Amino acid sequence: MRDDEKALLVRYLRLQRDALRWKLEGVSERDARMPMTATGTNLLGLVKHVASVSVDYLGDCVGRPSGEVMPWSADGAEANADMWAGPDETMAGVLALWDRAWAHIDGTLEALPLDAPAHVPWWGERGDVTMRLLIVHLIAEIARHAGHADILREQIDGATGLRDGVSNLPDGDARWWAGYVARLRATAEASGA
């Protein structure tokens, strides 16, 4: 049964990972970097952040350090530096980091059982856990950021869904969607303050 549980957890982790990574396909360097919220959320920053934290959790925290230097995690680093690509970073470089991080994580997933001990120092007294909990935590973490990326990508070029060809939305043409959004806007306006 544990093999089935591990396979299921790993499957969902990889589905979320792949959905987030897909959000950069076909996007220009400018659009990938463009802050699209009041807090600066951008596609490339989401991917950089997820690569960083994922390799922390399923690398360092399970006793399998990747050796990947994450300068934005060092003491004294700029706050939120993992959430955007600086002028000396490129989309290709962030994607290379992503690939290295996930190659290491895939090795961890192969090498260790779900009940492998783990320690998350930044969780304080709750930090002694198992790899199982870290996988569940990352599924939630990545799904949250993939949802952010869904919205950002739709704002950039209208692309939606888990991957190319899987939009998860009703089949409607531009006219149908315009009418749908107008109806939602009218309902919101009619609701009052």
N, C-alpha and C positions, 0 to 999 in steps of 0.2 A: 504493500500500500504506500509506503514512503516514497518508492520510486515514482509511483503515479502522482503523488503530491508534488514531488520535486519537478517532474516533467510539466505539470500544470502551472506551477508558479513560474518556472523558467519561460514557458510559452507566453504567459501574460506579460512578463517583464520584457521579453523580446518584441512582442506586439506593440507595446507602448513605446519602446526605444525606436523601433522602425517607423512608427507613425510620426514621432517627433522629427527624426532625421529627414523624412520625406518632405517636410515643410520647407526645406531649403532648396529642393530640386527645382531648377529653372528660375530661381530668383536671382536678381542681380546683386552684386556686392553692396551697392548703395541701399537697395530695398531690404536686404538681409540685416543691415546695420541700423536702419532708420528707427529711431524711437517713436513708438506709436501710442504711448499712453503718457499720462502726466508723471509717471514714475520711471519713464525711459524704457519700458519693456520693448524688446526687439528680438527678432527671430534668431540672429546669430548669438546673441547673449544667452538666450534660453538654451541653445545647444551647447555652448561653452560651459554654462553652469551645470547642466545635467551630466556632461562628460566628467567634470571635476568632482562633483559630489558622488557620482556613481563609483568612480574608481577609489574614492576615499572609503566609502562603505564596503564595497566588495573587493577591496585590496587591502589597504592599511588596517582597517578594523577587524579583518579576519586573519591577520598575520601574513598577508601576501602583498607587501608593498610593490607597487608597479615601478617605482623608480622615476616616475614622471614628476618633474618639478612643476609645481603650480605656484608661480610667484604671487598670484593674487590671494593666496591663502596664507602667506607668510605674515608674521607679526609686523605691524606697521604698514601693511599694504593698504591701498586706497579702499575705502568701504565700497562694496558692491562691484568691485573690479572684475568679478567672475560673471557679471551680468551684461557685459558688453565687450566688444573687440576694440582694443586700442588702435591707435594709428599705425603701430608697428606689427599688428596682427592682420591676417587675411582670412577670408572665408576658407580658402584651401588649407591654411594652417590650422584653423579651428576644426575642420573636418578631419584632418590628419590626427589631431589630438583625440577626437571622437573615436576614430578607428583604432588607435593604439589603446585607448582606455577600454573599449569594448572587447578587443582581442584579449586583453588581460582579464577582464571580468568573465568572459566566456571560459577562460582557463580555470578561473576560480570556481565557476559553477560546475565544471567537469570534475575538478579535483576534490571538492569538499562536500560532505553530506549536509543536509539541512540543519542537523543539530550541532554542527561545528561551532565551537565557542567564538564569540566576537566581543569586542569591546569598543564602544563609541565614547571617546573621552568627553566630547562636548555635550553628551546627554547626562553628565554628572552621575548621581547615584543610581540612575536607571540604565547606565551604560553597559552593564554586563548582560549580553543577550546571545542569541544564536544567529546563524546565517539566515535561517528561516524568517526571522523577524526583519532582518535587513532587506531581504528580497521583497517582502510584503510592503515595507516602508518605501522602497524604491518604486514599486509598482504604483503606489499612490502618488509619490513625488513626481514621477515622470508623467503620469496621466494628468496631473494638475497642470504641468507645464505644456504638455501636448495640447490641452484645452486652450491655454493662452495662445499657443502657436496657431491653433485652428482659427481663432478670431483675427490674429494679425495677418495671416496668409490670405484670408478671405478679403480683408481690407486692401491688400496689395493688388491681387489679381483675380479674386473670386474663387480660387482653388479651395476646395473643401474636402473633408473626409480623412480616412485612414491612410490612403495611398491613391495613386493615380487610378482613376476608373472606379473608385469606391467612395462616392460622395456622402453616403448615408443620409441624403436629403431626398425629398420627393422630386420626381421628374417634372420640372416646370420650366417653361421658357422665361425670358426676361420680362415679358408682359405679365405672366402669372405671378412671378416674384414681386414685381412692382405693385400689383394689386394686393397681394398678401401683406406686404410691408405697409402699404397705405391703410389697410384695414386694422392692422395692429396699432399704427400710429393714431388713428381715429379713436380706437378703443381706449388707448392710454390718455389721450387728450380729454375724452368724455368722462374719465374717472375723477376729474377734479384736481384738486391741489395735489 
